């Protein structure tokens, strides 16, 4: 039976080296493929601002909503790149 205390120190060859799994996870999170989608509230605020700038016309809610959504997505792509 071995009575020598076991060392808790890592061998010199593995000190400071990340396991392959940790490196892969870090690399995967560093590169994102798509920008985040705009939130409902962000689109609503932008659509309202567009509507006000256009003189508050009636019956064009969908037009302003879609334009706000497009603008926010374009901005997110520009920032994300």
N, C-alpha and C positions, 0 to 999 in steps of 0.2 A: 504494500500500500504506500502511495506517495504522500508524504507529509509536508512537502514544500508548499508555501503559499503561492497561489496562482497570481500572476501579474495581471492587472487590469489595463495596463498600457498596451496600445495597439503596436503591432510590429512596424518598424521604420518604413517599410515599403508601402504601407497603406495610409499613413498619416497625411492628412490634408487632401486626400483624393476623394471626390464625391462618388458615390455609387452611380453606375450608369443610369439607373432608373431615375434618380434625382436630376441628373443632367438633362435627360430627355424631357422630363416634366417642365423644367425651367425653360428649355428652348421652345417647347410647344406654347407656353403661355406668353412668351415674348412676342410672338408673331400672331396677330389676329387677322382673319381674312375679311371680315365685314365690319363696317362701322355700326354702332348701336342704332336701333330704330328710335325715331323721335317719339316722345310720350304723347298721350292723348291731350294732356294739359298744355304741353308746348305747342302742339298743332292748333289747339283752340285759341291760345293767346295770339299766335301769329296770324291766324285767320281773322280774328277780331280786329287786329291792327290793320290788316290789308283792307278789310271792309270799311273801317273808319277813313282810311286814306282815300278810298274810292268814293267817298261821299255818302256812305251808308245806304247803298241801293238795296232794294228788296228782291227776293227771289233768286239770289245768286249765292246762297250759302255753300252749296257743293263746290262751286267754282273757287271760292275763297279757301275752302277747306283743302281742296286738292293742290292749289297753288302753295299754300302754307306747308303742306306735307312735302311737296317737291323741293321747296327752298330749304327746309330743315335737313332733308336727306342730302342735298347737294353740299350744304355747309358741313355736315358730319363727314362726308367723303373727303372734302378738302382738308379738314382737320386731321382725319384719320390717316391720311397718306403720309 
